[in-house]
Amino acid sequence: MLPYSRTEHYIVKKGETMSEDVFLKPRLIGKRFDEHSIPLEFLQDLAVLEQMIKETAKWQFFLTHPERKRIPRGFFDDISLKMSGIDEGSAIPVIVLSFSLLFPPENVLFFEQAREEILISMDMSNGAQTREIALPKHILTYFDRFGRSLRNDEAIEFMRGTNVIKYTPQTRGKLIEASGIEEWTEEASLRGVISELDKTEMTFLFQLRDGTRIKAPVSKEQKETIFDIFSDFNTTKKILLHGTIIKSRFSKIKAIESIETITILDPLDIDSRLDDIRALSVGWLDGKGQIPDSDQLDWFANEFETRYDPDLPLPWLYPTPEGGLQAEWSISTTEVTMGIDLVKKEAILVSVNIQTDETKEIILHLDSPGDWETINKCIAAFIGGGAQ
């Protein structure tokens, strides 16, 4: 049984009666979609989904007509997919299948079969089905581009009957692996430095924290920015690149395909400092020193990004021998230290006035938005010369 039924929605176009069936209503999950909106960059994923459905419909046609060598002329002329709106509940784009009722095309059946095979393949990659993936490899390669903009905490939910099928970056990875391709693309944000610039080839080498150097293109739009960064002769200036990377089967970054944005990072950039801390080995402090848990560092990075006022100065961030963190601010006549227990998600903020030796201490719960407001107010007050 197919999960979508024909609607009683008819329109007139150039004298023809048209029908629009609700074809798919994927539910987008993640913070970017919470406000009942869809980022423009995600529309590219929906465009790829349409291409994949059309290619799968052609494959279904050849399965039904093995004697045919070519797709009939006008196979897609009287049928199309389009987004008709966005439903409430996170963000749910309503994708309809539009076709002429004057001569109902047989192609509608192939589109419905294509949808089913794609959803079944997703379901199987999540371990919910036992039969082998039926989609041929040339169609599976479309998953390289579908869902490329999904972040690790995001997903797309499809309904198939009463079954909810979740498409995540992990699902996408398994389907790409099933396609047998040696390389695929992903959207990524990378921190590093420009180590070399080739003005002849219009490329540069981008060096990551671990020393890996990746070739990247210099586009016309970013040429001036990249040249200015490199001409400072300060190759230790860290930058943040967001764009599309090419990865190998072993998830190794091979190259940067395209760059969307380039941002010069603050020397105290928290994520860069956390990357340095992640690279520590056990015993980093004279044979002692624990390594902070990576998941706990991810949690702190997200909380800091979400809760800390971006208009306030960034702290110096250090690891502690016990596996925690310590943040330090030097503001006018006040030294501020915040010791962070990543396990308990607690912190102790201590401020010392270096002129009067007045000391204040505040115990904070970092999983409480209200306590982050307390941190923001304290730092802002020190900048203004006030007291808490």
C-alpha positions as CSV (number, residue, x, y, z in Angstrom):
1,M,0.0,0.0,0.0
2,L,1.4,3.4,-1.0
3,P,1.7,6.0,1.8
4,Y,0.1,8.9,-0.2
5,S,-3.3,9.1,-1.7
6,R,-4.6,11.2,-4.5
7,T,-5.9,14.6,-3.5
8,E,-9.0,16.3,-5.0
9,H,-6.9,19.2,-6.1
10,Y,-7.4,20.2,-9.7
11,I,-6.0,23.2,-11.5
12,V,-6.4,24.5,-15.1
13,K,-3.3,25.3,-17.1
14,K,-3.5,26.4,-20.7
15,G,-6.9,24.9,-21.1
16,E,-5.9,21.5,-19.6
17,T,-7.1,19.9,-16.4
18,M,-4.3,19.1,-14.0
19,S,-4.1,17.0,-10.9
20,E,-1.7,17.5,-8.0
21,D,-1.1,14.5,-5.8
22,V,0.7,14.9,-2.4
23,F,3.8,12.8,-3.3
24,L,6.1,13.3,-0.3
25,K,6.0,15.3,3.0
26,P,9.5,14.9,4.5
27,R,9.9,16.3,8.0
28,L,13.1,18.2,8.6
29,I,14.6,17.8,12.1
30,G,17.2,20.1,13.6
31,K,17.6,23.6,15.0
32,R,17.8,25.1,11.5
33,F,14.2,23.9,10.8
34,D,12.6,24.6,14.2
35,E,11.2,28.0,13.2
36,H,9.0,26.5,10.4
37,S,11.5,27.5,7.8
38,I,13.8,25.9,5.3
39,P,17.3,27.4,4.6
40,L,17.9,28.2,0.9
41,E,20.9,25.9,0.9
42,F,18.7,22.9,1.6
43,L,16.6,23.5,-1.5
44,Q,19.6,22.1,-3.4
45,D,19.0,18.8,-1.6
46,L,15.4,18.8,-2.7
47,A,16.4,19.4,-6.3
48,V,18.8,16.4,-6.2
49,L,15.9,14.3,-4.7
50,E,13.8,15.2,-7.7
51,Q,16.6,14.2,-10.1
52,M,17.0,10.9,-8.2
53,I,13.3,10.1,-8.4
54,K,13.2,10.8,-12.1
55,E,16.3,8.6,-12.8
56,T,14.7,5.8,-10.7
57,A,11.4,6.2,-12.6
58,K,13.3,5.7,-15.8
59,W,14.9,2.6,-14.3
60,Q,11.5,1.3,-13.3
61,F,10.3,1.9,-16.9
62,F,13.1,-0.3,-18.3
63,L,12.3,-3.0,-15.8
64,T,8.7,-3.0,-17.0
65,H,9.6,-2.7,-20.7
66,P,12.9,-4.7,-21.1
67,E,12.4,-4.7,-24.9
68,R,12.8,-0.9,-25.0
69,K,16.3,0.6,-25.4
70,R,15.3,4.3,-24.9
71,I,13.0,6.3,-22.8
72,P,9.9,7.4,-24.9
73,R,10.0,11.0,-26.1
74,G,8.2,13.3,-23.8
75,F,8.4,10.9,-20.8
76,F,8.4,13.8,-18.4
77,D,6.5,16.4,-20.5
78,D,3.1,16.0,-18.7
79,I,4.4,15.2,-15.2
80,S,6.5,17.2,-12.7
81,L,7.4,17.4,-9.0
82,K,7.2,20.7,-7.2
83,M,7.0,22.1,-3.6
84,S,3.5,23.5,-2.9
85,G,4.0,24.7,0.6
86,I,5.5,24.1,4.1
87,D,3.4,22.3,6.8
88,E,3.6,23.0,10.5
89,G,5.6,20.7,12.8
90,S,9.3,21.6,12.5
91,A,9.5,22.2,8.7
92,I,7.6,19.9,6.4
93,P,7.9,20.7,2.6
94,V,4.9,19.4,0.7
95,I,6.0,17.9,-2.5
96,V,3.3,17.3,-5.1
97,L,3.2,15.3,-8.3
98,S,1.5,17.3,-11.0
99,F,0.2,15.7,-14.2
100,S,-2.4,16.1,-16.9
101,L,-5.8,14.5,-16.4
102,L,-6.7,14.8,-20.1
103,F,-4.3,11.9,-20.9
104,P,-3.3,10.4,-17.5
105,P,0.3,9.3,-18.0
106,E,1.5,5.8,-17.2
107,N,4.6,7.6,-15.9
108,V,2.7,8.4,-12.6
109,L,3.1,4.7,-11.7
110,F,6.8,4.8,-12.4
111,F,7.2,7.8,-10.1
112,E,5.3,6.1,-7.3
113,Q,7.5,3.0,-7.7
114,A,10.6,5.2,-7.7
115,R,9.6,6.8,-4.4
116,E,9.0,3.3,-2.9
117,E,12.4,1.9,-3.9
118,I,14.2,5.0,-2.6
119,L,12.4,4.9,0.7
120,I,13.0,1.1,1.0
121,S,16.7,1.6,0.3
122,M,16.9,4.2,3.1
123,D,15.1,1.9,5.4
124,M,17.4,-1.0,4.7
125,S,20.5,1.2,5.4
126,N,19.0,1.8,8.8
127,G,18.9,-1.9,9.4
128,A,15.1,-2.2,9.1
129,Q,14.9,-4.4,6.0
130,T,16.6,-7.7,5.2
131,R,16.6,-7.9,1.4
132,E,19.4,-6.4,-0.7
133,I,19.2,-2.9,-1.9
134,A,17.6,-3.1,-5.4
135,L,18.6,0.4,-6.6
136,P,21.4,0.2,-9.2
137,K,24.7,1.8,-8.4
138,H,24.3,4.7,-10.8
139,I,21.2,5.8,-8.9
140,L,22.8,5.2,-5.5
141,T,25.5,7.8,-6.4
142,Y,22.8,10.5,-6.1
143,F,23.0,10.0,-2.4
144,D,26.4,11.7,-2.7
145,R,24.5,15.0,-3.2
146,F,21.2,14.3,-1.5
147,G,21.6,15.2,2.2
148,R,25.0,16.7,1.7
149,S,24.0,19.8,3.7
150,L,22.7,17.8,6.6
151,R,24.5,18.4,9.9
152,N,25.3,15.7,12.4
153,D,22.4,16.6,14.6
154,E,19.9,16.8,11.7
155,A,17.7,14.3,9.9
156,I,14.9,13.9,7.4
157,E,11.9,11.8,8.2
158,F,9.8,10.1,5.5
159,M,6.5,8.3,6.0
160,R,6.0,4.9,4.3
161,G,2.6,3.7,5.4
162,T,2.8,3.8,9.2
163,N,6.6,3.4,9.1
164,V,8.8,6.4,9.8
165,I,12.0,6.2,7.9
166,K,14.8,8.5,9.1
167,Y,17.5,9.7,6.7
168,T,20.6,10.9,8.6
169,P,24.3,11.6,7.6
170,Q,25.0,8.1,8.8
171,T,22.3,6.7,6.5
172,R,23.7,8.7,3.6
173,G,27.2,7.3,4.3
174,K,26.0,3.7,4.1
175,L,24.1,4.3,0.8
176,I,27.2,6.0,-0.7
177,E,29.3,3.0,0.4
178,A,26.7,0.7,-1.3
179,S,27.2,2.7,-4.5
180,G,30.8,1.6,-4.7
181,I,32.1,5.0,-5.5
182,E,35.7,5.8,-4.4
183,E,35.1,9.5,-3.6
184,W,32.2,11.5,-2.4
185,T,31.4,15.1,-1.3
186,E,30.3,16.6,2.0
187,E,29.7,20.1,3.3
188,A,32.2,20.9,6.0
189,S,33.7,23.6,8.1
190,L,37.5,23.4,8.5
191,R,39.9,25.4,10.6
192,G,43.5,25.9,9.6
193,V,46.0,28.2,7.9
194,I,46.9,29.0,4.3
195,S,50.4,27.4,4.0
196,E,51.1,28.0,0.2
197,L,49.5,30.0,-2.6
198,D,49.9,29.3,-6.3
199,K,48.8,32.3,-8.3
200,T,49.4,30.6,-11.6
201,E,47.1,27.7,-11.0
202,M,44.8,29.8,-8.7
203,T,45.0,27.3,-5.9
204,F,46.2,27.3,-2.3
205,L,47.2,24.7,0.3
206,F,45.1,24.7,3.4
207,Q,46.8,23.2,6.4
208,L,44.8,21.6,9.2
209,R,45.8,21.4,12.8
210,D,47.2,17.9,12.4
211,G,49.5,19.1,9.6
212,T,47.4,17.7,6.7
213,R,47.6,20.0,3.7
214,I,44.6,20.1,1.3
215,K,44.5,21.7,-2.1
216,A,41.7,24.3,-2.6
217,P,40.6,26.5,-5.5
218,V,40.8,30.3,-5.5
219,S,37.5,31.6,-6.9
220,K,37.1,35.1,-8.4
221,E,34.8,36.1,-5.5
222,Q,37.3,35.1,-2.8
223,K,40.5,35.9,-4.7
224,E,41.1,39.3,-2.9
225,T,40.3,37.9,0.6
226,I,42.7,34.9,0.1
227,F,45.5,37.0,-1.4
228,D,45.2,39.6,1.5
229,I,45.4,36.8,4.1
230,F,48.5,35.3,2.5
231,S,50.2,38.6,1.8
232,D,50.3,39.3,5.6
233,F,53.2,36.8,5.7
234,N,51.5,35.4,8.8
235,T,50.7,31.8,7.9
236,T,49.8,31.2,11.5
237,K,46.6,33.3,11.1
238,K,43.8,30.8,11.5
239,I,40.8,30.9,9.2
240,L,37.5,29.1,9.0
241,L,36.5,27.7,5.6
242,H,33.0,26.5,4.9
243,G,32.4,24.6,1.7
244,T,32.3,21.3,-0.1
245,I,35.1,18.8,0.5
246,I,36.0,15.6,-1.4
247,K,36.5,12.5,0.8
248,S,37.9,9.1,0.1
249,R,36.4,5.7,1.0
250,F,38.3,5.8,4.2
251,S,36.8,9.2,5.1
252,K,40.1,11.0,4.4
253,I,39.8,14.5,3.1
254,K,41.4,14.6,-0.4
255,A,40.6,18.1,-1.6
256,I,38.4,21.1,-1.2
257,E,36.0,21.3,-4.1
258,S,34.5,24.7,-3.5
259,I,34.4,27.4,-0.8
260,E,31.3,29.3,0.3
261,T,32.7,31.5,3.0
262,I,36.1,32.4,4.5
263,T,36.3,33.9,8.0
264,I,39.5,35.1,9.8
265,L,39.3,33.6,13.3
266,D,39.9,35.4,16.6
267,P,43.2,34.3,18.1
268,L,41.1,33.0,21.1
269,D,38.6,31.2,18.9
270,I,37.0,28.6,21.2
271,D,36.6,25.8,18.7
272,S,40.2,26.1,17.5
273,R,41.4,25.9,21.1
274,L,39.2,22.9,21.8
275,D,40.7,21.2,18.7
276,D,44.2,21.8,20.2
277,I,43.0,20.3,23.5
278,R,41.5,17.3,21.8
279,A,44.9,16.5,20.3
280,L,46.5,16.1,23.8
281,S,47.8,12.7,24.9
282,V,47.5,11.2,28.4
283,G,50.2,12.5,30.6
284,W,50.5,15.8,28.7
285,L,51.6,17.6,31.9
286,D,54.9,16.1,33.0
287,G,53.6,12.6,32.7
288,K,50.3,13.5,34.4
289,G,47.2,15.1,33.0
290,Q,43.9,13.5,31.9
291,I,42.4,14.1,28.4
292,P,39.0,15.8,28.4
293,D,36.2,13.5,27.0
294,S,35.5,14.4,23.3
295,D,31.7,14.3,23.7
296,Q,31.9,16.5,26.7
297,L,34.0,19.0,24.8
298,D,31.4,18.9,22.0
299,W,28.7,19.7,24.6
300,F,30.7,22.6,26.0
301,A,31.4,24.0,22.5
302,N,27.7,23.9,21.7
303,E,26.7,25.6,25.0
304,F,29.4,28.3,24.7
305,E,28.3,29.0,21.1
306,T,24.7,29.2,22.0
307,R,24.8,30.9,25.4
308,Y,27.8,33.1,25.6
309,D,27.2,36.7,24.5
310,P,29.2,37.1,21.2
311,D,29.7,40.8,22.0
312,L,31.8,40.0,25.0
313,P,35.6,39.2,24.9
314,L,36.6,35.6,24.5
315,P,38.5,33.9,27.3
316,W,41.8,32.1,27.2
317,L,41.0,28.4,27.4
318,Y,43.2,25.8,29.0
319,P,42.9,22.1,29.9
320,T,43.2,21.1,33.6
321,P,45.2,18.1,34.9
322,E,41.9,16.6,36.1
323,G,40.4,16.5,32.6
324,G,38.4,19.7,32.8
325,L,38.8,23.2,31.4
326,Q,39.8,26.6,32.7
327,A,38.7,29.9,31.2
328,E,40.5,33.1,32.0
329,W,39.7,36.8,31.3
330,S,41.9,39.8,32.1
331,I,39.5,42.8,32.1
332,S,40.8,46.2,33.3
333,T,41.6,45.7,37.0
334,T,39.8,42.4,37.3
335,E,41.2,38.8,36.7
336,V,38.5,36.3,36.1
337,T,39.0,32.5,36.3
338,M,36.3,29.9,35.6
339,G,37.1,26.3,36.5
340,I,34.9,23.9,34.5
341,D,33.9,20.4,35.5
342,L,32.8,18.8,32.2
343,V,31.5,15.7,34.0
344,K,29.2,17.5,36.4
345,K,28.6,20.4,34.0
346,E,29.4,22.8,36.8
347,A,31.8,25.7,37.1
348,I,33.2,28.0,39.7
349,L,33.7,31.6,38.6
350,V,36.3,33.5,40.7
351,S,36.9,37.3,40.2
352,V,39.8,39.1,41.8
353,N,40.2,42.9,41.8
354,I,44.0,43.3,41.5
355,Q,43.9,46.8,43.1
356,T,41.8,46.0,46.1
357,D,42.3,42.2,46.4
358,E,38.6,41.8,46.6
359,T,37.6,38.3,45.7
360,K,34.2,37.0,44.7
361,E,33.1,33.4,43.9
362,I,30.0,32.1,42.1
363,I,29.0,28.4,41.6
364,L,27.4,27.8,38.2
365,H,25.5,25.0,36.5
366,L,26.4,25.2,32.9
367,D,23.4,23.2,31.7
368,S,21.2,26.1,33.0
369,P,20.6,28.9,30.5
370,G,20.1,31.2,33.5
371,D,23.6,30.6,34.8
372,W,25.0,31.5,31.4
373,E,23.2,34.7,31.7
374,T,24.9,35.2,35.0
375,I,28.3,34.7,33.3
376,N,27.4,37.2,30.6
377,K,26.3,39.8,33.2
378,C,29.4,39.4,35.2
379,I,31.8,39.8,32.3
380,A,29.8,42.8,31.0
381,A,29.9,44.4,34.5
382,F,33.7,44.0,34.7
383,I,34.1,45.7,31.3
384,G,32.0,48.5,32.5
385,G,33.9,48.9,35.8
386,G,30.9,47.7,37.8
387,A,30.6,45.0,40.4
388,Q,28.3,42.0,40.9
